[in-house]
């Protein structure tokens, strides 16, 4: 039997890091994930590289920042002739399976729309052995109804709560897998993403009562945004994911493959509940960029807590590294596998973000500071710019909830200058042109 590890990438959508007990959530929202973290590795400083759904997913499937994948907004499809993440696993003899939300097939530029239609094989990114997905799952489902498409493009309607149904497809693949080849399974849930056409979060029945006694996150001001009405259902969505992680673990144990399976749990971005702009994401603030990251399995089983800063862009090379597959030179991130084993030598001191749709933005976050810039122009049509203006600067040590923007504070002028140079260097590494960064007052 092939002893290479099975790998499951379990992806939530729009989940804040602080919804998990192991990150400080006081209600009993995530007992299964907390146990996974206790026995595996928890990364305290994990951040997205692009706080919007499609671009973040392109970064995972292609291992590059969104300006390099070309998918810098939603509804821009990547070039599917490129070698993608699943292709590397296929070549290495892994089975590849995908369930849930894809969000990469539709393309406004070429007028190819699969938001509610079956995704053709050539637009599935190489996942070939099992497929049960919808391109834009929030358009084909609600909390308690909906459908996806199977490998043969047949519509499959589900009954019950959506997160349970998506998880059922993952369990179906694991239970009925026949070969001894290791597998790479990507589970892309949509919870706790808001339901677009209803403008609310749809937790399982009973969520409002079960999670009504939550403690308010410090970054969410009273009377602003919609968190006061939505947070119990939001936590209910997160609890549903945890329930399904428990079911997944039980199935792996029943099949006798739990000890040889690496489970990576994370999210594409968080949610600031319309407190930073007119919707839930697309900003540089921690409420929307700080994500959970827990890894359990061979090489990650020591109960370690990693404080170094890591990015979503670091997960594609990590996935390949875990499978013993050579990491392509084109990848922008670095494997975090050694970090989990205590080796932080030469590790990065900041994470880099590209922001689109709400504005043309770039940001870096260090352990102490947040520095972000904006450019003028159409953020839906322009991926970058030659000139940016300072927009946000926070001293996270003094202001962890980012309530006081110090972007024009003279006391931090030299620190902002240093961070601007570091930001430009990260933009160069991402393949962007070298920009000019001007102070906020010059806008």
BAFIPA-233018 format. One record per residue (C-alpha): y, x, z; residue number from 1; residue in one letter. Coordinates in steps of 0.2 Angstrom, whole numbers, plus 2048, in hexadecimal, padded with zeros to 3 digits. Layout:
<vexdrens>
north	east	up	num	residu
Y	X	Z	NUM	A
...
</vexdrens>
This chain:
<vexdrens>
north	east	up	num	residu
800	800	800	1	X
812	806	7FC	2	X
81A	80B	80C	3	X
82C	80C	806	4	X
836	7FF	810	5	X
83A	7EE	80A	6	X
84D	7EB	80B	7	X
856	7DA	80E	8	X
868	7D9	80C	9	X
86E	7C9	815	10	X
880	7C5	810	11	X
88B	7B8	818	12	X
89B	7B2	810	13	X
8AC	7B2	819	14	X
8A5	7B7	82A	15	X
8B0	7BF	837	16	X
8A7	7CD	841	17	X
8AC	7C5	852	18	X
8A1	7B6	84F	19	X
892	7C0	855	20	X
88E	7C3	867	21	X
88B	7D5	865	22	X
89D	7D6	85F	23	X
8A4	7CD	86E	24	X
8A1	7BA	86A	25	X
89E	7B1	87B	26	X
896	7A2	875	27	X
883	7A2	870	28	X
886	7A3	85D	29	X
87B	7B1	858	30	X
86D	7B5	863	31	X
861	7BB	855	32	X
86E	7C7	84E	33	X
873	7CD	85F	34	X
860	7D1	862	35	X
85F	7DA	850	36	X
86F	7E4	855	37	X
867	7E9	866	38	X
858	7EF	85E	39	X
860	7F6	84E	40	X
871	7FE	84A	41	X
882	7F5	84C	42	X
891	7FB	843	43	X
8A1	7F7	84C	44	X
8AD	7FD	83F	45	X
8A7	7F4	82F	46	X
8B4	7EE	822	47	X
8B4	7E6	811	48	X
8BA	7EF	802	49	X
8C1	7DF	7FA	50	X
8C4	7CF	804	51	X
8BF	7C2	7F7	52	X
8AE	7BC	7F1	53	X
8AB	7C2	7DF	54	X
8B3	7D3	7E0	55	X
8AA	7D7	7F0	56	X
89A	7D2	7E8	57	X
89E	7DD	7D8	58	X
8A0	7EC	7E4	59	X
88F	7E9	7EB	60	X
886	7E7	7DB	61	X
88F	7F6	7D2	62	X
893	802	7E1	63	X
8A5	804	7DB	64	X
8B6	7FD	7E1	65	X
8BB	7ED	7D8	66	X
8C8	7F5	7CD	67	X
8B9	800	7C6	68	X
8AD	7F1	7C4	69	X
8BB	7E7	7BB	70	X
8B8	7D8	7C6	71	X
8C8	7D9	7D0	72	X
8C9	7C6	7D2	73	X
8BD	7B8	7D2	74	X
8B7	7B2	7C1	75	X
8B7	7C3	7B9	76	X
8A5	7C8	7B5	77	X
89F	7DA	7B5	78	X
898	7E3	7A6	79	X
886	7DE	7A8	80	X
880	7EC	79C	81	X
884	7F8	7AA	82	X
877	7FE	7B6	83	X
878	7F3	7C6	84	X
871	7F4	7D7	85	X
861	7EA	7D4	86	X
85D	7F5	7C4	87	X
85B	805	7CF	88	X
84F	7FB	7DA	89	X
845	7F5	7CB	90	X
844	806	7C4	91	X
83D	80D	7D5	92	X
82F	800	7D5	93	X
837	7F3	7E1	94	X
836	7E1	7DE	95	X
848	7D9	7DD	96	X
84C	7C8	7E4	97	X
85C	7BE	7E5	98	X
860	7AE	7EE	99	X
871	7A4	7F1	100	X
882	7A7	7EB	101	X
885	7B4	7DC	102	X
897	7B1	7D7	103	X
897	7BE	7C9	104	X
891	7B5	7B9	105	X
8A0	7AB	7B5	106	X
8AE	7B2	7AB	107	X
8BF	7AA	7A7	108	X
8C4	7B7	79B	109	X
8B5	7B4	78F	110	X
8B4	7A1	794	111	X
8A2	7A3	79A	112	X
8A0	797	7A9	113	X
891	796	7B4	114	X
899	78F	7C3	115	X
88D	780	7C3	116	X
881	785	7B6	117	X
871	790	7B6	118	X
875	7A3	7B4	119	X
86C	7AB	7A5	120	X
860	7B9	7A9	121	X
86C	7C6	7A1	122	X
87A	7C2	7AE	123	X
86F	7C4	7BE	124	X
872	7D6	7C1	125	X
860	7DB	7BF	126	X
858	7D0	7CC	127	X
848	7CC	7C3	128	X
83A	7C7	7CF	129	X
841	7B8	7D8	130	X
851	7AF	7D5	131	X
858	79F	7DD	132	X
86B	79F	7DC	133	X
87B	797	7D7	134	X
88A	7A1	7D0	135	X
896	798	7DB	136	X
88C	790	7E8	137	X
89B	787	7F0	138	X
89D	77D	7E0	139	X
88A	778	7DF	140	X
888	773	7F1	141	X
88F	76D	801	142	X
889	76F	813	143	X
87B	762	811	144	X
878	761	7FE	145	X
878	76B	7EF	146	X
86D	775	7E2	147	X
86A	786	7DB	148	X
860	78C	7CC	149	X
84F	795	7CC	150	X
849	7A3	7C1	151	X
846	797	7B3	152	X
857	790	7B3	153	X
850	77F	7BB	154	X
85C	776	7C7	155	X
854	776	7D9	156	X
85C	76A	7E5	157	X
85B	76D	7F7	158	X
85A	761	806	159	X
861	766	817	160	X
86E	772	81D	161	X
873	77E	80F	162	X
871	78E	819	163	X
85F	788	81E	164	X
85B	784	80B	165	X
861	795	805	166	X
857	79E	812	167	X
848	794	80D	168	X
848	79C	7FC	169	X
848	7AD	804	170	X
83A	7A8	80F	171	X
831	7A1	800	172	X
832	7B1	7F7	173	X
82C	7BB	806	174	X
81D	7B0	809	175	X
817	7AF	7F7	176	X
81A	7C0	7F2	177	X
809	7C7	7EA	178	X
80C	7D9	7E6	179	X
80B	7E8	7F2	180	X
81B	7EF	7EB	181	X
82A	7F0	7F7	182	X
838	7E3	7F4	183	X
84B	7E3	7F4	184	X
851	7D1	7F9	185	X
863	7CC	7F8	186	X
867	7BC	802	187	X
879	7B6	7FE	188	X
87D	7A8	80A	189	X
88E	79E	808	190	X
890	79A	81A	191	X
89C	79B	823	192	X
8A7	799	813	193	X
8B2	78A	813	194	X
8AD	77C	808	195	X
8BA	77D	7FA	196	X
8BB	76B	7F4	197	X
8BC	764	806	198	X
8C7	772	80D	199	X
8BD	774	81D	200	X
8AE	77E	824	201	X
89E	774	825	202	X
893	779	833	203	X
883	770	837	204	X
884	75F	840	205	X
889	761	852	206	X
893	771	84F	207	X
8A3	76A	855	208	X
89C	765	866	209	X
891	774	868	210	X
89E	781	865	211	X
8AE	778	86B	212	X
8B0	784	87A	213	X
8B3	794	870	214	X
8BF	7A1	875	215	X
8CE	7A3	869	216	X
8CE	7B3	85F	217	X
8DE	7BD	863	218	X
8E4	7BE	852	219	X
8E5	7AC	84F	220	X
8F6	7A5	855	221	X
8F6	793	85C	222	X
8FE	786	850	223	X
8FB	791	841	224	X
8ED	78F	834	225	X
8DF	783	836	226	X
8D4	78D	842	227	X
8D7	780	850	228	X
8CE	772	846	229	X
8C1	77D	83D	230	X
8BB	78A	849	231	X
8AC	781	851	232	X
8A5	77D	840	233	X
8A8	78E	83B	234	X
89E	795	849	235	X
891	787	845	236	X
88F	78F	834	237	X
88D	7A0	83C	238	X
880	799	848	239	X
876	792	839	240	X
875	7A3	831	241	X
86F	7AB	842	242	X
862	79D	843	243	X
85C	7A2	831	244	X
85C	7B4	835	245	X
850	7B0	843	246	X
845	7A6	837	247	X
845	7B5	82B	248	X
840	7C1	839	249	X
831	7B6	83E	250	X
82B	7B5	82C	251	X
82C	7C7	82A	252	X
822	7C9	83A	253	X
815	7BC	835	254	X
813	7C6	824	255	X
811	7D6	82E	256	X
81F	7DF	825	257	X
82D	7DE	832	258	X
82B	7EF	838	259	X
82D	7F6	826	260	X
83C	7EB	821	261	X
84E	7F0	822	262	X
859	7E2	825	263	X
86C	7E4	821	264	X
877	7D6	827	265	X
88A	7D5	822	266	X
897	7CB	81A	267	X
8A3	7CC	80B	268	X
8B2	7CA	816	269	X
8B9	7C0	824	270	X
8C5	7B1	827	271	X
8D7	7B1	82E	272	X
8D7	79D	82D	273	X
8E7	79C	823	274	X
8F1	7A6	830	275	X
8F6	7B5	825	276	X
8F8	7AC	814	277	X
8F5	79B	80D	278	X
8E2	79C	80E	279	X
8D4	7A5	817	280	X
8D3	7B7	80F	281	X
8DB	7C3	803	282	X
8E5	7CC	810	283	X
8E4	7DD	818	284	X
8E2	7D6	82A	285	X
8D3	7D9	835	286	X
8CF	7C7	836	287	X
8CB	7C7	824	288	X
8C5	7D9	821	289	X
8BB	7DD	831	290	X
8A9	7D8	82E	291	X
898	7D9	837	292	X
88C	7E6	833	293	X
87A	7E7	83B	294	X
86C	7F1	834	295	X
85A	7F0	83B	296	X
84A	7F8	835	297	X
843	80A	831	298	X
851	816	835	299	X
85C	809	83E	300	X
851	804	84D	301	X
859	80E	85B	302	X
866	801	862	303	X
874	80D	85C	304	X
886	808	85B	305	X
891	810	84E	306	X
8A3	811	850	307	X
8A8	81A	840	308	X
8B0	810	833	309	X
8A5	80A	825	310	X
8A8	7FF	815	311	X
89F	7F2	80B	312	X
8A0	7FF	7FD	313	X
895	80B	807	314	X
887	7FE	807	315	X
880	800	7F5	316	X
87D	813	7F7	317	X
875	80E	808	318	X
869	802	800	319	X
864	80F	7F4	320	X
862	81D	801	321	X
857	812	80C	322	X
84B	80F	7FD	323	X
84B	822	7F9	324	X
855	81F	7E8	325	X
861	82C	7E2	326	X
873	826	7E5	327	X
87D	826	7D4	328	X
88C	831	7D3	329	X
896	822	7CD	330	X
895	819	7DE	331	X
8A5	81A	7E8	332	X
89D	818	7FA	333	X
892	823	804	334	X
881	81E	80D	335	X
883	81A	81F	336	X
871	81E	823	337	X
875	82F	82B	338	X
883	826	836	339	X
875	81B	83E	340	X
86C	82B	842	341	X
87B	833	84B	342	X
881	83E	83D	343	X
894	83B	83A	344	X
898	84C	832	345	X
8A6	84B	825	346	X
8A6	838	827	347	X
8B6	82F	820	348	X
8C4	82B	82C	349	X
8CA	81B	823	350	X
8C4	80D	819	351	X
8CD	808	809	352	X
8D0	7F6	802	353	X
8D6	7EF	7F2	354	X
8DD	7DD	7F3	355	X
8E0	7D1	7E5	356	X
8E4	7BF	7E1	357	X
8F0	7BC	7EF	358	X
8F9	7CC	7EA	359	X
8F6	7DD	7E3	360	X
8F2	7E7	7F2	361	X
8EB	7F7	7F9	362	X
8E7	7FC	80B	363	X
8DF	808	817	364	X
8D9	806	828	365	X
8D6	814	835	366	X
8D0	812	846	367	X
8E2	810	84C	368	X
8ED	80B	83D	369	X
8ED	7FE	82F	370	X
8F8	802	820	371	X
8FA	7F7	811	372	X
905	7F6	802	373	X
909	7E9	7F5	374	X
90E	7E9	7E2	375	X
918	7DD	7D8	376	X
90F	7D5	7CA	377	X
902	7C7	7C7	378	X
8F3	7CB	7D2	379	X
8E7	7C0	7C7	380	X
8EB	7CA	7B8	381	X
8EF	7DC	7BE	382	X
8E2	7E6	7C8	383	X
8EF	7F3	7CD	384	X
900	7FA	7CB	385	X
90A	80A	7C9	386	X
916	806	7D8	387	X
912	7FE	7E9	388	X
91D	7FA	7F8	389	X
918	7FB	80A	390	X
913	7EA	810	391	X
90A	7EC	821	392	X
908	7F9	82E	393	X
8FF	7F6	83F	394	X
8FC	801	84E	395	X
8EB	7FA	852	396	X
8EA	803	863	397	X
8FA	7FA	869	398	X
8F8	7EA	85F	399	X
8E5	7E7	85B	400	X
8E9	7D5	855	401	X
8F6	7DB	848	402	X
904	7D0	84F	403	X
912	7DC	84C	404	X
915	7E3	83B	405	X
91D	7F5	83D	406	X
91F	7F8	82A	407	X
932	7FC	82C	408	X
931	804	83E	409	X
93A	815	83D	410	X
92F	81B	84B	411	X
920	81B	840	412	X
928	821	830	413	X
91E	832	830	414	X
90D	829	834	415	X
910	81D	825	416	X
914	82C	81A	417	X
904	834	81F	418	X
8FA	824	81C	419	X
902	821	80B	420	X
8FB	832	806	421	X
8EA	82E	80C	422	X
8EB	81D	803	423	X
8F0	825	7F3	424	X
8E1	831	7F4	425	X
8D5	823	7F7	426	X
8DC	81A	7E8	427	X
8D9	82A	7DD	428	X
8C7	82A	7E4	429	X
8C5	818	7DE	430	X
8CA	81D	7CC	431	X
8DC	816	7CE	432	X
8EC	81D	7C7	433	X
8F7	827	7D3	434	X
904	81A	7D9	435	X
916	81C	7E0	436	X
917	814	7F2	437	X
928	80E	7F7	438	X
92F	808	808	439	X
92F	7F6	80C	440	X
942	7F6	80C	441	X
943	7FA	7F9	442	X
93A	7EB	7F3	443	X
</vexdrens>
